[in-house]
């Protein structure tokens, strides 16, 4: 009986560890994706500002902010 209780507890601990590890992986992936989106937005904003300053901005373009 004690062997089955220990085995059940060990399985629960393993499942918990796996779930926590998976959450950490998801957080890391989401953070990387968010960082890339921020970089892309900053680059786009920089390009738009450059176009405005240089007078080359196409007011009807799809890339306008």
DSSP file (Angstrom, degrees, kcal/mol; ACC not computed):
  #  RESIDUE AA STRUCTURE BP1 BP2  ACC     N-H-->O    O-->H-N    N-H-->O    O-->H-N    TCO  KAPPA ALPHA  PHI   PSI    X-CA   Y-CA   Z-CA
    1    1 A X     >        0   0    0      0, 0.0     4,-1.8     0, 0.0     5,-0.2   0.000 360.0 360.0 360.0 -45.3    0.0    0.0    0.0
    2    2 A X  H  >  +     0   0    0      1,-0.2     4,-2.3     2,-0.2     5,-0.2   0.826 360.0  57.6 -66.5 -29.3    2.7    2.5    0.9
    3    3 A X  H  > S+     0   0    0      2,-0.2     4,-2.3     1,-0.2    -1,-0.2   0.902 106.6  47.5 -65.8 -41.4    4.5    1.7   -2.4
    4    4 A X  H  > S+     0   0    0      2,-0.2     4,-2.2     1,-0.2    -2,-0.2   0.874 111.9  50.0 -69.8 -36.2    1.4    2.7   -4.4
    5    5 A X  H  X S+     0   0    0     -4,-1.8     4,-2.3     2,-0.2    -2,-0.2   0.921 112.3  47.5 -65.8 -43.9    1.0    5.9   -2.4
    6    6 A X  H  X S+     0   0    0     -4,-2.3     4,-2.4     1,-0.2    -2,-0.2   0.908 112.0  50.4 -62.8 -42.1    4.7    6.8   -3.0
    7    7 A X  H  X S+     0   0    0     -4,-2.3     4,-2.2     2,-0.2    -2,-0.2   0.895 110.7  49.1 -63.4 -41.6    4.4    6.0   -6.7
    8    8 A X  H  X S+     0   0    0     -4,-2.2     4,-2.3     2,-0.2    -1,-0.2   0.906 111.5  49.1 -64.4 -42.9    1.3    8.2   -7.0
    9    9 A X  H  X S+     0   0    0     -4,-2.3     4,-2.4     1,-0.2    -2,-0.2   0.903 110.7  50.6 -64.0 -41.3    3.1   11.1   -5.2
   10   10 A X  H  X S+     0   0    0     -4,-2.4     4,-2.3     2,-0.2    -2,-0.2   0.905 110.2  49.7 -64.1 -41.8    6.1   10.7   -7.5
   11   11 A X  H  X S+     0   0    0     -4,-2.2     4,-2.5     2,-0.2    -2,-0.2   0.905 110.8  50.0 -62.9 -42.5    3.9   10.8  -10.6
   12   12 A X  H  X S+     0   0    0     -4,-2.3     4,-2.4     2,-0.2    -2,-0.2   0.911 110.7  49.3 -63.1 -42.9    2.1   13.9   -9.3
   13   13 A X  H  X S+     0   0    0     -4,-2.4     4,-2.6     2,-0.2    -2,-0.2   0.904 111.5  49.3 -63.2 -41.1    5.5   15.6   -8.7
   14   14 A X  H  X S+     0   0    0     -4,-2.3     4,-2.6     2,-0.2    -2,-0.2   0.914 111.4  48.6 -64.5 -42.9    6.7   14.7  -12.1
   15   15 A X  H  X S+     0   0    0     -4,-2.5     4,-2.4     2,-0.2    -2,-0.2   0.899 112.2  49.4 -63.9 -40.1    3.5   16.0  -13.8
   16   16 A X  H  X S+     0   0    0     -4,-2.4     4,-2.6     2,-0.2    -2,-0.2   0.928 111.4  48.4 -64.5 -45.0    3.8   19.2  -11.8
   17   17 A X  H  X S+     0   0    0     -4,-2.6     4,-2.4     1,-0.2    -2,-0.2   0.911 112.2  49.3 -61.2 -42.6    7.5   19.6  -12.7
   18   18 A X  H  X S+     0   0    0     -4,-2.6     4,-2.4     2,-0.2    -1,-0.2   0.908 111.6  49.0 -62.7 -42.4    6.6   19.0  -16.4
   19   19 A X  H  X S+     0   0    0     -4,-2.4     4,-2.3     2,-0.2    -2,-0.2   0.912 112.0  47.9 -65.2 -42.6    3.8   21.5  -16.3
   20   20 A X  H  X S+     0   0    0     -4,-2.6     4,-2.2     2,-0.2    -2,-0.2   0.904 112.3  49.6 -65.1 -41.3    5.9   24.2  -14.6
   21   21 A X  H  X S+     0   0    0     -4,-2.4     4,-2.3    -5,-0.2    -2,-0.2   0.911 110.8  49.7 -63.3 -42.4    8.7   23.6  -17.2
   22   22 A X  H  X S+     0   0    0     -4,-2.4     4,-2.6     2,-0.2    -2,-0.2   0.894 109.5  51.4 -64.6 -40.1    6.2   23.9  -20.1
   23   23 A X  H  X S+     0   0    0     -4,-2.3     4,-2.6     2,-0.2    -1,-0.2   0.913 109.2  51.1 -62.6 -41.5    4.8   27.1  -18.6
   24   24 A X  H  X S+     0   0    0     -4,-2.2     4,-2.4     2,-0.2    -2,-0.2   0.907 110.4  48.9 -61.6 -42.1    8.4   28.5  -18.5
   25   25 A X  H  X S+     0   0    0     -4,-2.3     4,-2.5     2,-0.2    -2,-0.2   0.909 111.4  49.7 -63.4 -42.1    8.9   27.5  -22.1
   26   26 A X  H  X S+     0   0    0     -4,-2.6     4,-2.6     2,-0.2    -2,-0.2   0.907 111.3  49.0 -62.9 -42.2    5.6   29.2  -23.1
   27   27 A X  H  X S+     0   0    0     -4,-2.6     4,-2.5     2,-0.2    -2,-0.2   0.921 111.8  49.1 -63.5 -44.0    6.6   32.4  -21.2
   28   28 A X  H  X S+     0   0    0     -4,-2.4     4,-2.2     2,-0.2    -2,-0.2   0.922 113.0  46.8 -61.8 -45.0   10.0   32.4  -22.8
   29   29 A X  H  X S+     0   0    0     -4,-2.5     4,-2.4     2,-0.2    -2,-0.2   0.918 113.3  48.4 -64.1 -44.0    8.6   31.9  -26.3
   30   30 A X  H  X S+     0   0    0     -4,-2.6     4,-2.6     1,-0.2    -1,-0.2   0.887 110.8  51.3 -63.8 -39.1    5.9   34.6  -25.8
   31   31 A X  H  X S+     0   0    0     -4,-2.5     4,-2.4     2,-0.2    -1,-0.2   0.907 110.2  48.8 -65.0 -42.1    8.5   37.0  -24.5
   32   32 A X  H  X S+     0   0    0     -4,-2.2     4,-2.1     2,-0.2    -2,-0.2   0.910 112.5  48.5 -64.0 -42.2   10.7   36.5  -27.5
   33   33 A X  H  X S+     0   0    0     -4,-2.4     4,-2.2     2,-0.2    -2,-0.2   0.913 112.1  48.7 -64.2 -42.8    7.7   37.0  -29.9
   34   34 A X  H  X S+     0   0    0     -4,-2.6     4,-2.3     1,-0.2    -2,-0.2   0.904 110.1  51.9 -64.1 -40.9    6.7   40.2  -28.1
   35   35 A X  H  X S+     0   0    0     -4,-2.4     4,-2.4     1,-0.2    -1,-0.2   0.899 109.3  49.7 -61.9 -40.9   10.3   41.5  -28.2
   36   36 A X  H  X S+     0   0    0     -4,-2.1     4,-2.6     2,-0.2    -1,-0.2   0.898 109.8  51.0 -65.3 -40.5   10.4   40.8  -31.9
   37   37 A X  H  X S+     0   0    0     -4,-2.2     4,-2.4     2,-0.2    -2,-0.2   0.893 110.1  49.6 -63.8 -39.5    7.1   42.7  -32.4
   38   38 A X  H  X S+     0   0    0     -4,-2.3     4,-2.6     2,-0.2    -2,-0.2   0.923 111.3  49.2 -64.9 -44.2    8.4   45.6  -30.5
   39   39 A X  H  X S+     0   0    0     -4,-2.4     4,-2.4     1,-0.2    -2,-0.2   0.925 112.0  48.5 -60.2 -44.7   11.6   45.7  -32.6
   40   40 A X  H  X S+     0   0    0     -4,-2.6     4,-2.5     1,-0.2    -2,-0.2   0.907 112.2  48.5 -63.0 -42.5    9.5   45.5  -35.8
   41   41 A X  H  X S+     0   0    0     -4,-2.4     4,-2.6     2,-0.2    -1,-0.2   0.900 111.8  49.4 -64.9 -40.6    7.2   48.3  -34.6
   42   42 A X  H  X S+     0   0    0     -4,-2.6     4,-2.4     2,-0.2    -2,-0.2   0.904 111.7  48.7 -65.8 -40.7   10.2   50.5  -33.6
   43   43 A X  H  X S+     0   0    0     -4,-2.4     4,-2.4     2,-0.2    -2,-0.2   0.917 112.3  48.7 -64.4 -42.8   11.9   49.9  -37.0
   44   44 A X  H  X S+     0   0    0     -4,-2.5     4,-2.5     2,-0.2    -2,-0.2   0.911 111.3  49.6 -63.5 -42.8    8.6   50.7  -38.8
   45   45 A X  H  X S+     0   0    0     -4,-2.6     4,-2.5     2,-0.2    -1,-0.2   0.910 110.4  51.1 -63.0 -41.5    8.2   53.9  -36.8
   46   46 A X  H  X S+     0   0    0     -4,-2.4     4,-2.3     1,-0.2    -2,-0.2   0.914 110.6  48.7 -61.8 -43.2   11.8   54.9  -37.5
   47   47 A X  H  X S+     0   0    0     -4,-2.4     4,-2.4     2,-0.2    -2,-0.2   0.907 111.2  50.1 -62.9 -42.2   11.2   54.4  -41.2
   48   48 A X  H  X S+     0   0    0     -4,-2.5     4,-2.2     2,-0.2    -2,-0.2   0.907 110.7  49.0 -63.3 -42.6    8.0   56.4  -41.2
   49   49 A X  H  X S+     0   0    0     -4,-2.5     4,-2.5     2,-0.2    -1,-0.2   0.910 110.6  51.3 -64.6 -40.9    9.7   59.3  -39.3
   50   50 A X  H  X S+     0   0    0     -4,-2.3     4,-2.7     1,-0.2     6,-0.2   0.924 109.8  49.6 -60.2 -45.1   12.6   59.2  -41.8
   51   51 A X  H  X>S+     0   0    0     -4,-2.4     5,-2.0     1,-0.2     6,-1.1   0.889 111.0  49.9 -62.0 -40.0   10.1   59.4  -44.7
   52   52 A X  H  <5S+     0   0    0     -4,-2.2     3,-0.3     2,-0.2    -2,-0.2   0.928 113.3  45.4 -64.3 -45.2    8.3   62.3  -43.1
   53   53 A X  H  <5S+     0   0    0     -4,-2.5    -2,-0.2     1,-0.2    -1,-0.2   0.903 117.0  44.4 -65.3 -42.1   11.5   64.2  -42.6
   54   54 A X  H  <5S-     0   0    0     -4,-2.7    -1,-0.2    -5,-0.2    -2,-0.2   0.603 108.7-124.3 -79.4 -11.2   12.8   63.5  -46.1
   55   55 A X  T  <5S+     0   0    0     -4,-1.0    -3,-0.2    -3,-0.3    -4,-0.1   0.741  80.7 114.6  74.3  23.0    9.4   64.3  -47.6
   56   56 A X      < +     0   0    0     -5,-2.0     2,-0.3    -6,-0.2    -4,-0.2   0.301  35.9 125.4-106.1   8.3    9.3   60.8  -49.3
   57   57 A X        -     0   0    0     -6,-1.1     2,-0.8    -7,-0.1     3,-0.1  -0.507  55.7-141.6 -72.7 130.7    6.3   59.5  -47.4
   58   58 A X    >   -     0   0    0     -2,-0.3     3,-2.1     1,-0.1     6,-0.1  -0.843   7.9-154.2 -91.4 109.1    3.5   58.3  -49.6
   59   59 A X  T 3  S+     0   0    0     -2,-0.8    -1,-0.1     1,-0.3     5,-0.1   0.743  92.1  48.8 -59.2 -25.3    0.4   59.4  -47.7
   60   60 A X  T 3  S+     0   0    0     -3,-0.1    -1,-0.3     3,-0.0     2,-0.0   0.324  85.2 121.9 -98.1   7.7   -1.7   56.6  -49.2
   61   61 A X    X   -     0   0    0     -3,-2.1     3,-1.1     1,-0.1    -4,-0.0  -0.334  67.5-129.0 -73.2 152.9    0.7   53.8  -48.5
   62   62 A X  T 3  S+     0   0    0      1,-0.2    -1,-0.1     3,-0.0    -3,-0.0   0.686 103.2  66.2 -72.4 -18.1   -0.3   50.8  -46.5
   63   63 A X  T 3  S+     0   0    0     -5,-0.1    -1,-0.2     2,-0.0   -15,-0.1   0.441  71.8 119.4 -88.1   3.0    2.7   51.2  -44.2
   64   64 A X    <         0   0    0     -3,-1.1   -19,-0.1     1,-0.1    -5,-0.0  -0.389 360.0 360.0 -66.0 146.4    1.6   54.5  -42.7
   65   65 A X              0   0    0    -21,-0.1    -1,-0.1   -20,-0.1    -3,-0.0   0.450 360.0 360.0 -79.6 360.0    1.1   54.3  -39.0
